[in-house]
Structure formats: C-alpha cells, structure tokens
Amino acid sequence: SGQLYGKRIDCRTAYREDGRLFKRELVPDGAPKVAFGVLIDESGSMSGYRIKMARSTAIAIEDILRRLNVPRIIVGHTADYPEDHSVIINRYVDFDSYRDDDKYRLARVEAHANNHDAAALAYVGKKMEERREEKVILVISDGLPEAHDFSGSTADRKTREVVEQLRKRDITVVAAALGGSYNSLVSIYGKDHIMDIEDMSDLPVALTKVIKKHVLKRRA
C-alpha cells in the first residue's frame, strides 16, 4: 500500500498533500502572453450604482493587470454629448502609457449621454490589432446601442457585425450585461460570450474570472 510502482495502485492513497504526485506540470515562463481591452458603456442609463461599480471594477482590473505586467487598454465611450452628434472615446489607460499614475484617470469614469457601441468596439479592436499577444476585449454595458441616427435593429445588426469581424481577427469579445440587459445584448455577443450580471456587486468577480482564465492559459 502506498507504493508508486508495480501493476496496481491503492486509490485511497492516490491523493497526496505533499505535491509528489502529478497528472501534469505547468511551469510559468514569464509574463502572460495576453493583452486586454476594457470597454465601458458611459451612457446615461449607466448612472448611479451601475457606473460606480463599472468604475470600481475597471480600477481593480487595471491594478491586477499592471501587477501581472499584462498589456491593457481601458476605454469609456458615449455619444451626442453634450449636444453634437459625435462618438466620444475616453482613453483612461492605453498600451503606450508610461506613467504609473495614468490609472488615476479611471476616477473620471462617469455616465453621460448616448452610446454608439459599434464605433467604440471598432476603435478598441483597431488598437488591439497592433498587439502580438492573445487579445481579449471585455465589454461592460447595460443595454443596446442608442445614438443619433443609430438605434433599433440597425444598430443591433451593425454592432453584431463589428463583433463578428473582431472575432474573425482572433480577438475574443466577452460582454458583461448589467441590470437585466442580457436578453437584449445576447443577440450581439452570443450566449457563449456574455455574462448576465443582475447584481452589480457580482461584476468584479465575473470579469476577474475571465481574466484568470486567459492569463493562466497555456498553449501546447
């Protein structure tokens, strides 16, 4: 009993706590080979607790990725604010940031006006294409696109097309649907790439699980 050779094994002793019995061994070899983009919906409907949790989550994600030396870009987006009909991209943390205090710009994440998700996704996708690592975009949103001359089924379809184009370019897109928006956003992101976040306090845990999955991934 307890011997590790021969033709038989005592299953009762197969579990060990001393780390001497392995199925396989994975040894980390430097920084994770993945880059993350975080896209935050800063539309008016995100006001209150939703934008607060999105801001807190972005701050936590930036801290985790910075400590792991993982490249990251964190962007907020709105549209038609204050009155002009344009898409506004707020770059809080960028790949080429060189100052440790750049992260403090995340304190400015706020809810504003409308949201043109297709344009914002295309922007982050363009930035991600420049990276050589595995690429993952995390989307935080509470509803369908809604901007000047961009709404309804047309906005839904065009945003879905952008997501499909990004995935064809080997960019993973995962969405966190906040506050009951899952049913409306699943048509854009697909049921295998969207999380239903009813309780806002679940947002940080849900996104850090996605990050952990990709950071710990090992290629054969």
C-alpha positions, 0 to 999 in steps of 0.5 A: 500500500502506498507504493508508486510502482508495480501493476496496481495502485491503492486509490485511497492513497492516490491523493497526496498533500505533499505535491509528489504526485502529478497528472501534469506540470505547468511551469510559468515562463514569464509574463502572460502572453495576453493583452486586454481591452476594457470597454465601458458603456458611459451612457446615461442609463449607466448612472448611479450604482451601475457606473460606480461599480463599472468604475470600481471594477475597471480600477481593480482590473487595471491594478491586477493587470499592471501587477501581472505586467499584462498589456491593457487598454481601458476605454469609456465611450458615449455619444451626442454629448453634450449636444453634437452628434459625435462618438466620444472615446475616453482613453483612461489607460492605453498600451503606450502609457508610461506613467504609473499614475495614468490609472488615476484617470479611471476616477473620471469614469462617469455616465453621460449621454448616448452610446454608439457601441459599434464605433467604440468596439471598432476603435478598441479592436483597431488598437488591439490589432497592433498587439502580438499577444492573445487579445481579449476585449471585455465589454461592460454595458447595460443595454443596446446601442442608442445614438443619433441616427443609430438605434433599433435593429440597425444598430443591433445588426451593425454592432453584431457585425463589428463583433463578428469581424473582431472575432474573425481577427482572433480577438475574443469579445466577452460582454458583461450585461448589467441590470437585466440587459442580457436578453437584449445584448445576447443577440450581439455577443452570443450566449457563449460570450456574455455574462448576465450580471443582475447584481452589480456587486457580482461584476468584479468577480465575473470579469476577474474570472475571465481574466484568470482564465486567459492569463493562466492559459497555456498553449501546447 
